[in-house]
């Protein structure tokens, strides 16, 4: 069983969040473009570690009000991604997390060809929280370029629960 998260009808939209929210200087954009024959949301930018920064993210809230989205009947999230041979991260947030630096994470390497990645909920690593991940309280999905200086270029054509 699958449930399409993006592209989807309705309010779900990717938005860019960078370390400028905490004084960093990384710059990023997201655009809906064609990449190697696929319509995709493409995150591009320069990750900088200056001023204690170091990330660019595209994020999507799953419920229109920013509340919980029930993903309890699924094993994980899958994505069809195209990158530039760099390391990125899937970061999930639930309604259990109060601080912006908290998340549930899984790293991946995005190559310059379309690939399907599966991110099982059971494989997520807790970041700055002791609260176990609760799929029934999933709130936000983020694709993140983080932790080192590099040029980010990551595209997502599909995102779904499996």
For each residue, the residues with C-beta under 8 A, 3 or more apart:
1: 73 74 162
2: 78 160 161 162
3: 71 74 160 161
4: 7 8 158 159 160
5: 8 12 60 62 77 141 159 160 161
6: 12 14 41 60 156 158 159 160
7: 4 39 158
8: 4 5 12
9:
10: 64
11: 64
12: 5 6 8 60 61 62
13: 60
14: 6 30 41 43 58 59 60 156
15: 30 58 59 60
16: 28 29 30 43 45 56 57 58
17: 21 56 57 58 59 142
18: 21 24 26 27 28 45 53 55 56 57
19: 22 23 24 25 26 48 51 52 53 54 55 56
20: 23 24 25 26 27 53
21: 17 18 24 100
22: 19 52 53
23: 19 20 51 52 53
24: 18 19 20 21 48 49 50 51 52 53 54 55
25: 19 20 48 50 51 53
26: 18 19 20 45 46 47 48 53 54 55 56
27: 18 20 45 46 48 56
28: 16 18 43 44 45 46 56 57 58 145 152
29: 16 43 44 45
30: 14 15 16 41 42 43 58
31: 41 42 44
32: 39 40 41 42
33: 39 40 42 155
34: 37 38 39 40
35: 38 40 42 82 155 157
36: 82 113 114
37: 34
38: 34 35 80 82 114 155 157
39: 7 32 33 34 157
40: 32 33 34 35 82 155 156 157
41: 6 14 30 31 32 58 155 156
42: 30 31 32 33 35 153 154 155
43: 14 16 28 29 30 56 57 58 143 145 152 153 154 155
44: 28 29 31 151 152 153
45: 16 18 26 27 28 29 56 145 151 152
46: 26 27 28 56 149 150 151 152
47: 26 53 54 55 56 145 146 147 148 149 150 151 152
48: 19 24 25 26 27 51 53 54 149
49: 24 52 53 54 148 149
50: 24 25 53
51: 19 23 24 25 48
52: 19 22 23 24 49
53: 18 19 20 22 23 24 25 26 47 48 49 50
54: 19 24 26 47 48 49 146 147 148 149
55: 18 19 24 26 47 144 145 146 147
56: 16 17 18 19 26 27 28 43 45 46 47 144 145 146 152
57: 16 17 18 28 43 91 142 143 144 145 146
58: 14 15 16 17 28 30 41 43 142 143 154 156
59: 14 15 17 91 140 141 142 143
60: 5 6 12 13 14 15 140 141 142 159
61: 12 64 66 139 140
62: 5 12 69 71 138 139 140 141
63: 66 67 68 69 139
64: 10 11 61
65:
66: 61 63 139
67: 63 95 139
68: 63 94 95 136 137 138 139
69: 62 63 138 139
70: 73 135 136 138
71: 3 62 74 77 121 135 136 138 161
72: 135 136
73: 1 70
74: 1 3 71 77 121 135 161 162
75: 120 121 122 162
76: 118 119 120 121 122 123 161 162
77: 5 71 74 90 92 118 119 121 141 159 160 161 162
78: 2 116 117 118 119 158 159 160 161 162
79: 90 116 117 119 143 156 158 159 160
80: 38 114 115 116 117 156 157 158 159
81: 108 110 114 115 116 117 143 154 155 156 157
82: 35 36 38 40 110 111 112 113 114 115 154 155 157
83: 86 88 109 110 111 112 153 154 155
84: 110 112 151 152 153 154
85: 109 110 111 112
86: 83 109 110 145 150 152 153 154
87: 107 108 109 110
88: 83 107 108 109 110 143 144 145 146 152 154
89: 105 106 107 108 143 144 146
90: 77 79 105 106 107 108 117 119 141 142 143 144
91: 57 59 103 104 105 127 141 142 143 144
92: 77 103 104 105 124 133 138 140 141 142
93: 97 102 103 104 138 139 140 142
94: 68 97 104 131 133 134 137 138 139
95: 67 68 137 139
96: 129 131 134 137
97: 93 94 102 103 129 131 139
98: 102
99: 102 128
100: 21
101: 127 128
102: 93 97 98 99 127 128 129
103: 91 92 93 97 127 128 129 142
104: 91 92 93 94 124 125 126 127 129 133
105: 89 90 91 92 124 125 127
106: 89 90 119 123 124 125
107: 87 88 89 90
108: 81 87 88 89 90 117 119
109: 83 85 86 87 88
110: 81 82 83 84 85 86 87 88 115 154
111: 82 83 85 115
112: 82 83 84 85
113: 36 82
114: 36 38 80 81 82 157
115: 80 81 82 110 111
116: 78 79 80 81
117: 78 79 80 81 90 108
118: 76 77 78 162
119: 76 77 78 79 90 106 108 123 124
120: 75 76 123 124
121: 71 74 75 76 77 124 133 135
122: 75 76
123: 76 106 119 120
124: 92 104 105 106 119 120 121 133
125: 104 105 106
126: 104 129 130 131 132 133
127: 91 101 102 103 104 105
128: 99 101 102 103
129: 96 97 102 103 104 126
130: 126
131: 94 96 97 126 134
132: 126
133: 92 94 104 121 124 126
134: 94 96 131 137 138
135: 70 71 72 74 121 138
136: 68 70 71 72
137: 68 94 95 96 134
138: 62 68 69 70 71 92 93 94 134 135 141
139: 61 62 63 66 67 68 69 93 94 95 97
140: 59 60 61 62 92 93
141: 5 59 60 62 77 90 91 92 138 159
142: 17 57 58 59 60 90 91 92 93 103
143: 43 57 58 59 79 81 88 89 90 91 154 156
144: 55 56 57 88 89 90 91
145: 28 43 45 47 55 56 57 86 88 150 152 154
146: 47 54 55 56 57 88 89
147: 47 54 55
148: 47 49 54
149: 46 47 48 49 54
150: 46 47 86 145
151: 44 45 46 47 84
152: 28 43 44 45 46 47 56 84 86 88 145
153: 42 43 44 83 84 86
154: 42 43 58 81 82 83 84 86 88 110 143 145
155: 33 35 38 40 41 42 43 81 82 83
156: 6 14 40 41 58 79 80 81 143 159
157: 35 38 39 40 80 81 82 114
158: 4 6 7 78 79 80
159: 4 5 6 60 77 78 79 80 141 156
160: 2 3 4 5 6 77 78 79
161: 2 3 5 71 74 76 77 78
162: 1 2 74 75 76 77 78 118
